[in-house]
Amino acid sequence: MNRSRSNGLAALQKLQFLFENYQIHVLGSNYDRGYWLGRPCAFVRRKFTRLFRSRTAVLYPFNPTRLYKNLLLVPKGKERLLQQLAMNAK
């Protein structure tokens, strides 16, 4: 087995471990396209937000086919911490 292939397998095993043991969220802003993905009238709503609202931090679902700068990994079984964080933010 060549070196690049073994590195690829090691990376795959690490990713599999993360998916099995953590909930993965993206920490982004309300200006991000990924935040609006799948929402009704997403294009118009995003443009409106960019023009008339200030940028705010948001969490949205992780898509493994995209690249992100900021990920939030929450251990499975500790999801209530996110709910508590959301309640404190309101």
N, C-alpha and C positions, 0 to 999 in steps of 0.2 A: 504494500500500500504506500503510495507516495505521500509526501508531507502535506501538500495542500488538501488532499482528500481526507487525511486524518484530522486536520484542523477543521474542516467542514463538518465532519461527523461529531467532533467535540462541541462545536457551536450549536449543532442541531440538538444534541443532548441537553445542553444548557437551556436552550429555548423551550424544549419539551418540559424540563423541570419547572421553568417559570410559569408556563401555561397550566401545569397541573397544580401548582401550589399557590398561585397568586391571581388576584383579579388585576388586570392591567387597564389603566385609564390614561388618557392623554390630558395633560395640564396645558391648556391653551387659552385662547381669548375668544370673545364673541365675534371677532373679525375673521377667524379661521374658517376656511371652506369645510373642513372636516366636522366642525361643530354643527353646521347647517345641513350636512348630508342626510338625505332622507326626510327632511321636514317639508311641509307644504309651502309652496311659493318660496323656496329657499333662496333663489337668486335675488329676487326683489327684496326679501326681508334682510338678507345680508347687506345689500347695497344701502338700504334705508338705515340699518344699524351703523354702517361705516360713516354715513353722512351726518347722522343726527344724534348718535349716542356715543358715550365714552367707552373706551375699551375696558372690559372687565374680565377677570379670570374665570374660566369655566372648566369643568371636567366633561369629557365626552369619550365614547367608546374607542378602544384601540382597534386598529385595522392592521394586521401583520404585513400587508402588502405595501404599506406606506412608510415613509421615514418621518420621524418626529424628533423634536429637540428635548421635550420634557415628558417623561413618563412617571406615573405614580403607580407603584406596585403595592397592593394591599394584600397581606397574607389571608388566605381563605380562613374563614372563621372570625375574622376581625372586620367584616364589612360594616358592622354597626358604627365603627369609628367614623366612617364617611358620613353616615346619617347624623351623628352627633356634630360633626364639623359643619354640615349644612344647616343644622338647627341653630348653631351658635352664630353663623354668618348672617342670619336673618334678623 
